[in-house]
């Protein structure tokens, strides 16, 4: 049994389709049914004619991913799908062969049937090295370093994770996409490291202090609840010199690793009414169940959800204006790097 990374669009635009229809899909809208190619060389020849201005490395990378999705992934293999906006990873079992579905949306016609065993495993369940592998560039690649297959299988079954075994050599060409430094998504890799640091340094009620710093930079006057029972609200905030101006905001902050369910969201809505707040912010370091995300969509003009990824993005946007005590606990330095266009 192998484990594969199969993304659902750069921004996760196909992930809901995948989860709702029990499939894994890839885009590549410029090419139709991959089952027409019996040999990899045929696909390579086709792609060279289709994209004559592309380099051999680009062609090789794209063909390798297409061939893996259509031919190398086997029934019974596991597929991991990092979820955008959820700070979670879906884990599924491949249930059938590749099929081209022309009736699907244009960017979801290359499909593999999948039974999603765990539709939203929290990222906190994955060790940092697995998260680095899941942050590799590309749409399709095999994940197998450091006993990854057994460890992800254990996560899918809710079992204790086996001890990591370091593999000295990996022969699979798709895994070399992960091993090669130029194939790593440096942004995702850095964000993962920063997320680990925040999770340790701002544990418990201290996470509310970080959220409070962000709100103050955004122009809010805030009041943070003392540690302990908070009555359903950790921060209250308002605009204006004294915080009397709208929008009035209630914030609930959950620092644990567990995903929050819809009950807590509905409690926040009740607290907003008690405080006369027009808007609410629900921050959950461990992410949210899909029911919460669905409920929050219907309350778009009232409530926002921040998981760990959203909180880290907010930190990046406002870090330069943070007070010195926050910067001391979270020392960051902005760097520039060249984007590898291949």
Buried (B, 14 or more C-beta within 10 A) or exposed (E): EBBBBBBBBEEBBBBBBBBEBEBBBBBBEEBEBBEEBEEBEEBBEBBEEEEEEBEEEBBBBBBBBBBBBBBBBEEEBBBBBBBBBBBBBBBBBBEEBBBBBEEBEEBBBBBBBBEBBBBBBBBBBBBEBBBBBBBBBBBBBBBBBBBBBBBBBBBBEEEEBEEBEEEEEBEBBBBBBBEEEEBBBBEBBBBBEBBBBBBEEBEEBBBBBBBBBBBBBBEBBBEBBEEEEBEBBBBBBBBEEEBEEEEBBBBBBBBBBEBBEBEBBEBBBEBBEEBEBBBBBBBBBBBBBBEBBEBBEEBEEBBBBBBBBBBBEBBBEBBEEBEEEBBEBBEBEEEEEEEEEB
